[in-house]
Amino acid sequence: MNRTQTQDSKLDPDARPLSSRQLTELLSRALLDEELRDRLFAAPEAIAREFNLSGAEAQAIKRLDRRKFEQTVSKLRSA
């Protein structure tokens, strides 16, 4: 984290660290790939290792709500 991000997070208690490229890639692919999406929700720890996610990112994907994720997929398909 660079100095500006550190200062910003001290000023904004709701600030979140930037996502890694790996996490962004995983979520983008999971939106398009049903098999990956199934694996993501069935075995998030294995997917976290496969995509080289940090510990915090691995915890974040464990907290994903499948129903909401599927709603997002549906919205993207109908757009």
Protein Blocks (a to p, Z undefined) as FASTA:
>chain_A
ZZklmmmmmmmmkbccdddfklmmmmmmmmmmmklmmmmmmmmmlmmmmnopafklmmmm
mmpcfklmmmmmmmmmmZZ
